[in-house]
Amino acid sequence: MAGTLGKKIFVLFFSLFAGMTFLYPQQANDQYGFGGRTFLIQSALEVGKSTKGIWDVPGKPGKDSGNFKPIGKGDWLHMGVWEREKGDPDDRLFIFRPAQGSAVGRYFINFARNSYWGINAIVPTGKVEARTRADHFEFKYLRDGRWKIYYSPGVIICLENNSAKNGSKLVLRPDFDGPAAEWVFFDLGTQRSFIPVIQNTNNPAAGRKLEDVLDVNYPARHQYFNSVKSDQFAQDNAGNKMVSILNSFKMADQWSVIKDVISKIKPNNDLSAKRAVLAELVKVDIKKGSNFLEKALANKMRESIEKEALTEKDEVSKKMILDIAKKI
């Protein structure tokens, strides 16, 4: 009896220790910064159009705990898409766990509130199923919050028959381009499509849209302005997009983004890009404070921008930063 108890304690201890050593490197390899976020996954076919195209385990709609079957009870469940339901049942919510070892750079897709279950790809049939384990997948960020999910090189998760109607199945297919092959990860915490902090270590500015980068709450503005090249910025800024966007902001948001862009563009080694960005900021119709408090804040913001000029070595850039400060 004592021996049996000892074995149970050893197994429990080993399981806990193994779990701890497994979880630690996962966080270190989270290259996109998903963290502990909970996501809905929606087809790009329906983004901005409807609430359809949400990853779903088949079963009775509205079942709060999801539609997971106990082990050994029937077939595994072929994943599909459905329209969003009130309360977001458990079989619609996912977490992404970074892999390690030989699978570093890839992610396991598990259910957020029932992490014992995960997403598996079945090569012989091409099905994508909910099972009591999880495969690891490669995520590739494209643009505008859109992703591709690769099971293996050249093989992606996509929609069967290129349709996001209720009940459409998730399948493995050879890689192709288009909305039926693309997914958006809707972050329940921020109520926004997830845009990664890191998407391209060789060129962090690649693939980012200027309207996203200038969003007041954009989490990785430095990765664009620290590294954007002059030719890319010229293309991204076609039609004076930066000035138009910043002119549309409320006063406080406009000041905040302008100050942050100045700070983030200064380390850029492409002098032409730095000067081009600052030249656009000079053109912005900077809003003025209308009351005592706003005018006091304007003085603080002006002083803060002037301090940025003090540490700028390029004289042309320094003058433009001071010109921007004078407009506040």
C-alpha positions as CSV (number, residue, x, y, z in Angstrom):
1,M,0.0,0.0,0.0
2,A,2.8,2.3,1.0
3,G,4.6,1.5,-2.3
4,T,1.5,2.3,-4.3
5,L,1.1,5.6,-2.5
6,G,4.7,6.5,-3.1
7,K,4.4,5.8,-6.8
8,K,1.3,8.0,-7.0
9,I,3.2,10.8,-5.3
10,F,6.1,10.4,-7.6
11,V,3.9,10.5,-10.7
12,L,2.1,13.6,-9.4
13,F,5.4,15.3,-8.7
14,F,6.9,14.4,-12.1
15,S,3.7,15.6,-13.9
16,L,3.8,19.0,-12.1
17,F,7.5,19.4,-12.7
18,A,7.2,18.5,-16.4
19,G,4.4,20.9,-16.8
20,M,6.4,23.7,-15.2
21,T,9.4,23.1,-17.4
22,F,7.2,22.9,-20.4
23,L,5.3,26.1,-19.8
24,Y,8.3,28.3,-19.1
25,P,9.9,28.2,-22.6
26,Q,6.5,28.5,-24.2
27,Q,6.3,32.1,-23.1
28,A,9.9,32.9,-24.2
29,N,9.0,31.6,-27.7
30,D,5.8,33.7,-28.1
31,Q,7.2,35.6,-31.1
32,Y,3.9,37.4,-31.9
33,G,3.0,38.4,-28.4
34,F,-0.3,36.5,-28.0
35,G,0.3,36.0,-24.3
36,G,-2.8,34.7,-22.5
37,R,-5.2,36.4,-24.8
38,T,-8.5,34.7,-25.8
39,F,-9.5,34.8,-29.4
40,L,-12.4,34.2,-31.8
41,I,-11.2,33.2,-35.2
42,Q,-13.1,34.6,-38.1
43,S,-12.9,34.0,-41.8
44,A,-11.6,37.1,-43.7
45,L,-14.5,36.5,-46.1
46,E,-16.9,37.9,-43.4
47,V,-14.7,40.4,-41.5
48,G,-16.4,43.8,-41.5
49,K,-19.5,42.3,-43.3
50,S,-21.2,40.0,-40.8
51,T,-20.7,38.0,-37.6
52,K,-20.5,34.7,-39.7
53,G,-17.4,32.6,-40.3
54,I,-16.4,32.0,-36.7
55,W,-14.5,28.8,-35.9
56,D,-16.9,26.4,-34.1
57,V,-17.3,22.9,-32.9
58,P,-20.4,21.4,-34.4
59,G,-23.3,20.7,-32.2
60,K,-26.4,22.4,-30.7
61,P,-26.0,26.2,-31.0
62,G,-25.9,28.1,-27.7
63,K,-24.6,25.3,-25.5
64,D,-22.7,27.2,-22.9
65,S,-20.0,24.7,-22.3
66,G,-19.4,24.0,-25.9
67,N,-19.9,20.7,-27.7
68,F,-17.0,18.6,-26.6
69,K,-17.5,14.8,-26.4
70,P,-16.1,12.7,-23.7
71,I,-13.1,10.5,-24.7
72,G,-14.3,7.4,-26.5
73,K,-17.8,8.6,-27.2
74,G,-18.3,8.7,-31.0
75,D,-16.2,10.3,-33.7
76,W,-13.9,13.3,-33.3
77,L,-15.6,16.5,-34.3
78,H,-14.9,18.1,-37.7
79,M,-14.4,21.8,-37.1
80,G,-16.5,24.3,-39.1
81,V,-17.6,27.9,-39.0
82,W,-20.8,29.5,-37.7
83,E,-22.2,32.9,-37.0
84,R,-21.2,34.5,-33.6
85,E,-23.5,33.6,-30.7
86,K,-24.4,35.7,-27.6
87,G,-22.1,34.9,-24.7
88,D,-19.4,33.3,-27.0
89,P,-19.7,29.6,-26.0
90,D,-16.6,27.7,-24.9
91,D,-16.3,25.9,-28.2
92,R,-15.6,29.3,-30.0
93,L,-12.8,30.6,-27.8
94,F,-9.1,29.8,-28.4
95,I,-5.7,30.4,-27.0
96,F,-2.4,30.0,-28.9
97,R,0.4,28.3,-27.0
98,P,3.9,28.6,-28.4
99,A,5.8,25.4,-29.2
100,Q,9.4,24.7,-28.4
101,G,12.3,22.4,-29.4
102,S,12.1,21.3,-33.0
103,A,8.7,23.1,-33.4
104,V,9.9,26.5,-32.2
105,G,8.1,29.3,-34.0
106,R,4.9,27.4,-34.2
107,Y,1.8,27.4,-32.0
108,F,-0.7,24.9,-30.5
109,I,-4.3,26.0,-30.9
110,N,-6.3,25.0,-27.8
111,F,-9.7,25.9,-26.5
112,A,-9.4,28.8,-24.0
113,R,-11.8,27.5,-21.3
114,N,-11.1,23.8,-22.0
115,S,-7.4,23.6,-22.8
116,Y,-7.5,19.8,-22.6
117,W,-9.0,20.0,-26.1
118,G,-7.3,21.4,-29.1
119,I,-7.2,21.6,-32.9
120,N,-5.8,18.6,-34.9
121,A,-5.2,18.3,-38.7
122,I,-5.8,14.9,-40.2
123,V,-3.6,14.5,-43.3
124,P,-5.3,11.5,-45.0
125,T,-8.7,13.1,-45.0
126,G,-7.8,16.8,-44.9
127,K,-10.2,17.4,-41.9
128,V,-9.5,19.8,-39.2
129,E,-10.8,18.3,-36.0
130,A,-11.4,19.1,-32.3
131,R,-9.6,16.5,-30.2
132,T,-8.2,15.9,-26.8
133,R,-4.8,17.0,-28.0
134,A,-3.4,19.7,-30.2
135,D,-1.2,19.9,-33.3
136,H,1.2,22.8,-33.7
137,F,0.8,25.2,-36.6
138,E,2.8,28.0,-38.2
139,F,1.1,31.4,-38.2
140,K,2.0,33.9,-41.0
141,Y,0.9,37.5,-40.5
142,L,-0.2,39.1,-43.8
143,R,-1.7,42.6,-43.4
144,D,-4.8,44.3,-41.9
145,G,-5.0,41.8,-39.0
146,R,-5.2,38.9,-41.4
147,W,-3.3,35.6,-41.1
148,K,-2.6,32.3,-42.8
149,I,-2.4,29.1,-40.7
150,Y,0.0,26.5,-42.0
151,Y,-0.1,22.8,-41.0
152,S,3.1,22.1,-43.0
153,P,5.0,24.0,-45.7
154,G,2.6,24.7,-48.5
155,V,-0.5,23.3,-46.6
156,I,-2.9,25.6,-45.0
157,I,-6.2,25.6,-43.0
158,C,-8.9,27.1,-45.2
159,L,-12.7,26.9,-45.8
160,E,-14.1,24.1,-47.8
161,N,-15.7,25.3,-51.0
162,N,-14.4,28.8,-50.3
163,S,-17.6,29.5,-48.3
164,A,-18.2,30.9,-44.8
165,K,-21.9,30.0,-44.6
166,N,-23.0,28.4,-41.4
167,G,-21.7,24.8,-41.2
168,S,-18.9,25.2,-43.7
169,K,-16.0,22.9,-42.7
170,L,-12.3,23.7,-42.0
171,V,-10.0,21.7,-44.3
172,L,-6.4,21.3,-45.3
173,R,-5.6,22.5,-48.8
174,P,-2.5,23.4,-50.8
175,D,-1.6,27.1,-50.1
176,F,-3.4,29.7,-52.2
177,D,-4.2,33.4,-51.8
178,G,-7.5,35.0,-51.1
179,P,-10.0,35.7,-48.2
180,A,-11.0,32.0,-48.0
181,A,-7.5,31.2,-47.0
182,E,-7.2,34.0,-44.4
183,W,-8.2,34.4,-40.8
184,V,-8.6,37.2,-38.4
185,F,-7.9,36.7,-34.6
186,F,-10.5,38.8,-32.7
187,D,-9.1,39.6,-29.2
188,L,-11.9,39.5,-26.7
189,G,-9.9,41.6,-24.3
190,T,-9.5,44.6,-26.6
191,Q,-12.5,43.9,-28.9
192,R,-10.1,44.4,-31.9
193,S,-8.4,42.3,-34.5
194,F,-5.0,41.3,-33.2
195,I,-2.0,42.9,-34.8
196,P,1.3,41.3,-33.8
197,V,4.0,43.2,-32.0
198,I,6.6,41.3,-34.1
199,Q,5.9,40.2,-37.6
200,N,9.1,40.4,-39.6
201,T,12.5,40.5,-37.8
202,N,14.4,41.5,-40.9
203,N,12.0,44.3,-41.8
204,P,9.6,45.1,-39.0
205,A,7.9,47.8,-41.1
206,A,7.0,45.4,-43.9
207,G,3.3,44.6,-44.4
208,R,2.0,47.3,-42.0
209,K,-0.6,49.8,-43.2
210,L,0.0,53.5,-42.2
211,E,-3.6,53.9,-41.0
212,D,-3.0,51.0,-38.6
213,V,0.3,52.3,-37.4
214,L,-1.2,55.7,-36.7
215,D,-4.1,54.3,-34.7
216,V,-4.0,55.9,-31.2
217,N,-3.8,52.5,-29.5
218,Y,-1.4,50.7,-31.9
219,P,0.9,48.6,-29.8
220,A,4.0,48.5,-31.9
221,R,4.4,51.9,-33.6
222,H,8.1,51.9,-33.0
223,Q,8.6,48.8,-35.2
224,Y,7.4,50.8,-38.2
225,F,9.0,54.1,-37.7
226,N,12.3,52.8,-36.3
227,S,12.9,50.8,-39.6
228,V,10.7,52.1,-42.4
229,K,12.6,53.0,-45.6
230,S,12.0,56.2,-47.6
231,D,10.6,54.3,-50.6
232,Q,8.2,52.3,-48.5
233,F,7.0,55.4,-46.6
234,A,6.4,57.2,-49.9
235,Q,4.3,54.3,-51.1
236,D,2.4,54.0,-47.7
237,N,1.8,57.7,-47.6
238,A,0.4,58.1,-51.1
239,G,-2.2,60.9,-51.3
240,N,-0.8,62.5,-48.1
241,K,-2.4,59.8,-46.0
242,M,-0.5,60.7,-42.8
243,V,-1.6,64.3,-42.8
244,S,-5.2,63.4,-43.6
245,I,-5.3,60.8,-40.8
246,L,-3.8,63.1,-38.2
247,N,-6.0,66.0,-39.2
248,S,-9.0,63.9,-38.4
249,F,-8.0,63.2,-34.8
250,K,-9.3,64.8,-31.7
251,M,-6.8,67.3,-30.1
252,A,-5.4,65.0,-27.3
253,D,-5.1,62.0,-29.7
254,Q,-3.4,64.1,-32.3
255,W,-0.8,65.5,-30.0
256,S,-0.1,62.1,-28.5
257,V,0.4,60.4,-31.8
258,I,2.5,63.2,-33.2
259,K,4.8,63.2,-30.2
260,D,5.1,59.4,-30.3
261,V,5.9,59.4,-34.1
262,I,8.7,62.0,-33.5
263,S,10.2,59.8,-30.8
264,K,10.0,56.6,-32.8
265,I,11.3,58.1,-36.1
266,K,14.5,59.6,-34.6
267,P,16.4,56.3,-34.3
268,N,15.7,55.4,-38.0
269,N,19.0,55.1,-39.9
270,D,17.4,56.0,-43.2
271,L,17.8,59.8,-43.0
272,S,15.6,60.3,-46.1
273,A,12.8,58.4,-44.4
274,K,13.2,60.4,-41.2
275,R,13.1,63.7,-43.0
276,A,10.1,62.6,-45.0
277,V,8.1,61.6,-42.0
278,L,8.9,64.8,-40.1
279,A,8.1,66.9,-43.2
280,E,4.6,65.4,-43.2
281,L,4.1,66.2,-39.5
282,V,5.0,69.8,-40.2
283,K,2.1,69.9,-42.6
284,V,-0.5,68.7,-40.0
285,D,-3.1,71.2,-38.9
286,I,-2.3,70.9,-35.2
287,K,-5.3,71.6,-33.0
288,K,-5.1,74.3,-30.4
289,G,-6.2,74.2,-26.8
290,S,-9.3,76.3,-26.0
291,N,-9.4,76.5,-22.2
292,F,-6.9,77.0,-19.4
293,L,-6.3,73.3,-18.8
294,E,-5.8,72.5,-22.5
295,K,-3.4,75.4,-23.0
296,A,-1.4,74.3,-20.0
297,L,-1.2,70.8,-21.5
298,A,-0.1,72.4,-24.8
299,N,2.8,74.0,-23.0
300,K,3.9,70.7,-21.6
301,M,3.6,68.9,-24.9
302,R,5.5,71.7,-26.6
303,E,8.3,71.4,-24.1
304,S,8.4,67.6,-24.5
305,I,8.8,67.9,-28.3
306,E,11.5,70.5,-27.9
307,K,13.4,68.0,-25.7
308,E,13.2,65.5,-28.6
309,A,14.9,68.1,-30.8
310,L,17.8,68.5,-28.4
311,T,18.9,64.9,-28.9
312,E,18.5,64.9,-32.7
313,K,21.8,65.1,-34.5
314,D,20.6,65.8,-38.0
315,E,20.1,69.6,-38.2
316,V,17.4,69.4,-40.9
317,S,15.4,67.0,-38.8
318,K,16.0,69.0,-35.6
319,K,14.6,72.2,-37.3
320,M,11.5,70.3,-38.4
321,I,10.9,69.0,-34.9
322,L,11.2,72.5,-33.5
323,D,8.8,73.8,-36.2
324,I,6.3,71.1,-35.1
325,A,6.6,72.2,-31.4
326,K,5.9,75.8,-32.3
327,K,2.6,74.8,-33.9
328,I,1.2,73.3,-30.6
